[in-house]
Amino acid sequence: MAGKNDKELTERALRYDLTIPFARYVAMNYGQLSMPFKRYQMQPVWRADRPQKGRYREFYQCDADVVGSNSLINEIELAIIYSTVFKKLGIGIELKINSRKILAALAEVCGGADQLTSITIAIDKLDKIGIEKVKEELAQRSLTKVQINIIEKYLSITGSNENKLLQIKSLLGTGEQGKKGIEEIEYIINYAIDTNHLAPAIDFTLARGLNYYTGIIFEVKANNVQMGSIGGGGRYDDLTGTFGVPNVPGVGISFGVDRIYDVMEELKLFPAAVQSGTQVLFFNLGEQESKKAFTLAQQLRSKGTSCELYHENTKFDKQFKYAEKKNILYAVIIGSKELADSTCTIKNLQTSKQETITQNDLQNFDF
């Protein structure tokens, strides 16, 4: 069996996420980058999963990261990016927030820091297996009944953001890690409210399975759709240490592009124009007419309007059906009368409304 450093294996390795390669890039170029350094990136990544809806072996991620800054304003900005993007896409979301520091504080009162991984792995399954199964798994991981009861109390925290903060302070607010995590969440919630932005919803069950997170963590769920998270991320304050450059703070978020596509398909959010490459079809109604149409089509293209001339002179019905199949929104008709008058008729193929304008005005028409 090939080892992890075997050339036969490593030459064929597939990218698991975009964060680790980004950390490697930052480490390699640390002396040349102006800090804080911000970037976004979109590329395919791979998982060894059993393919099903919302879970693919190959899928696209879009990441946005800031490295070289400890400021929580970066978390605020990334939260606003989430809010803005999904508002523009028309997807109603719940943006959830927690802190790995709070999870670390929970681990401290449940046997020590070495329990953090066991606890987060179990908590991460809460939505899938329920609280009783989580408790069973924690027991199998050698946690005591007292410790499991503390975790159950932690997972039972509900109410408004304000109420949740009161409950978490009572449970974990005495230790250093807990205090720091609570302070960071309070800062982000209050900053969002003070700057008239929607505050993320506190969710202490949010764990995020990746161990490189060290502070605030995010997760995005779409409303009214049975789908896993469509976005997630958080703060990682020593990711570049893996590559020999320690103590470089960073925070980033990720969009699950394929899952977002699935959500938009299910909610029928794609506008008709998105399905169409061509915005305008020039009808072909004769040799001289089509030459004029071809010239006008080039003028529209130079202005950024996607258009085409039907490839042959044939009956109206066939050209209309072609436009319908391709979801083309507008037809421009130049027949013998329009050719003589230097006009053209524009028909909106969705509303059937049509109007006649001069050919000189065509390139200024609002398609």
C-alpha positions, -999 to 999 in steps of 0.1 A, spaced: 0 0 0 14 34 -10 24 58 18 12 94 20 44 106 5 46 80 -22 50 97 -56 24 75 -72 -2 88 -47 8 124 -42 9 132 -80 -27 122 -80 -39 140 -49 -71 160 -52 -77 194 -36 -99 189 -4 -105 226 2 -92 261 -7 -81 272 28 -50 249 33 -36 258 -2 -42 295 6 -23 291 39 6 276 20 6 305 -5 6 330 24 35 312 41 55 310 9 50 347 1 47 362 36 75 387 32 61 401 -1 24 405 9 9 437 23 -9 428 55 -38 425 61 -40 405 28 -75 399 14 -84 375 -14 -114 356 -29 -111 324 -49 -134 300 -67 -123 265 -77 -134 229 -76 -126 207 -46 -132 170 -40 -145 147 -12 -146 109 -10 -184 110 -4 -212 88 -17 -228 112 -42 -264 124 -34 -283 157 -36 -262 184 -19 -232 161 -15 -209 156 -44 -175 142 -50 -165 172 -70 -180 206 -63 -172 243 -64 -163 265 -34 -159 302 -34 -138 315 -5 -131 350 9 -103 354 34 -84 381 54 -50 372 69 -27 393 90 -53 410 112 -68 401 146 -96 427 143 -131 414 146 -142 440 120 -131 414 95 -157 390 109 -183 417 106 -173 424 70 -175 387 60 -209 384 77 -221 413 56 -207 397 25 -229 366 33 -259 388 39 -254 408 7 -248 379 -16 -278 359 -5 -300 390 -6 -290 395 -42 -296 359 -50 -331 361 -34 -323 333 -9 -336 337 26 -310 325 50 -301 320 87 -265 331 94 -254 313 126 -224 322 148 -205 305 176 -170 305 189 -145 277 192 -133 294 224 -166 287 239 -164 251 228 -129 249 242 -143 263 275 -169 235 274 -142 209 269 -122 223 299 -151 218 323 -157 183 308 -123 167 313 -98 191 297 -87 204 263 -79 170 249 -117 164 249 -124 192 225 -122 171 193 -144 143 208 -170 169 219 -171 189 187 -173 157 165 -203 145 186 -220 180 187 -215 184 149 -239 154 145 -267 168 166 -289 177 136 -285 143 121 -287 119 151 -305 139 179 -295 146 215 -299 110 228 -275 96 202 -251 124 209 -251 115 245 -245 78 237 -215 88 215 -201 110 242 -204 81 267 -185 59 242 -158 86 242 -153 81 279 -171 112 292 -188 109 326 -225 113 333 -218 147 350 -198 159 320 -225 147 296 -252 165 316 -232 197 313 -230 193 275 -267 185 274 -274 217 293 -251 236 269 -269 222 239 -303 231 254 -296 268 254 -324 286 235 -341 319 231 -330 353 217 -294 362 213 -296 382 245 -311 352 264 -285 328 250 -257 351 261 -271 352 297 -274 314 298 -239 308 284 -224 333 309 -240 314 337 -227 281 324 -192 289 310 -185 326 318 -160 322 346 -130 307 327 -107 327 305 -116 309 273 -153 312 279 -151 349 288 -131 356 256 -154 337 234 -185 354 248 -169 388 245 -161 382 208 -197 371 201 -211 401 219 -188 424 200 -200 411 167 -237 411 176 -236 446 190 -214 460 161 -238 447 136 -268 462 154 -250 496 159 -241 498 122 -277 489 111 -268 454 98 -287 422 106 -269 404 135 -261 367 131 -281 343 152 -261 327 180 -261 289 178 -241 272 205 -247 238 188 -226 250 159 -192 232 160 -177 231 125 -157 199 123 -124 214 110 -99 217 138 -80 246 125 -107 271 136 -97 290 168 -123 317 173 -156 329 157 -172 303 134 -200 309 109 -226 287 91 -253 296 66 -285 276 62 -311 283 35 -347 288 48 -375 266 36 -352 240 19 -340 206 30 -303 211 25 -272 211 46 -252 243 51 -246 264 20 -217 284 36 -194 283 65 -161 295 79 -144 311 108 -112 324 124 -80 304 122 -51 321 140 -22 297 133 -30 280 100 3 291 84 22 275 113 18 242 94 40 257 67 67 272 90 53 307 95 36 307 129 12 332 145 -4 347 114 -40 354 122 -67 349 96 -105 345 91 -124 333 61 -158 322 48 -168 298 20 -198 295 -3 -209 260 -14 -217 270 -50 -233 237 -61 -256 236 -30 -265 272 -37 -274 263 -72 -296 234 -59 -314 257 -35 -321 282 -63 -334 255 -86 -357 242 -59 -370 277 -50 -372 286 -88 -351 317 -82 -333 317 -116 -347 345 -138 -355 336 -174 -327 358 -187 -301 336 -169 -312 306 -190 -306 325 -222 -273 332 -238 -289 353 -265 -310 383 -255 -321 394 -290 -330 373 -321 -330 391 -355 -355 374 -378 -343 365 -413 -368 377 -438 -349 379 -470 -314 385 -484 -314 424 -482 -334 424 -450 -310 399 -433 -279 419 -444 -293 450 -427 -302 428 -396 -267 414 -396 -251 449 -396 -274 460 -368 -266 429 -348 -229 437 -349 -237 472 -336 -257 457 -306 -229 433 -299 -204 461 -297 -226 476 -270 -226 444 -250 -260 430 -261 -259 393 -269 -278 387 -302 -279 366 -333 -294 365 -367 -316 334 -376 -296 313 -400 -320 311 -429 -350 328 -444 -380 307 -433 -415 311 -420 -422 332 -389 -435 303 -369 -402 284 -371 -382 315 -360 -405 322 -331 -403 286 -319 -365 288 -321 -366 319 -299 -389 302 -274 -368 271 -271 -337 292 -264 -355 315 -239 -347 346 -260 -365 376 -247 -367 399 -277 -372 396 -315 -362 423 -339 -381 421 -372 -369 439 -403 -392 431 -433 -395 448 -467 -415 477 -452 -391 483 -423 -361 481 -447 -377 508 -469 -386 530 -439 -352 524 -420 -372 511 -390 -374 479 -371 -401 462 -350 -391 450 -315 -412 424 -299 -410 413 -263 -415 376 -265 -426 373 -229 -453 400 -229 -460 401 -267 -457 438 -265 -441 453 -297 -431 487 -309 -415 502 -340 -384 524 -338 -358 538 -362 -329 516 -369 -306 544 -356 -323 542 -323 -319 505 -319 -285 505 -303 -299 527 -275 -330 505 -268 -332 491 -233 -332 453 -238 
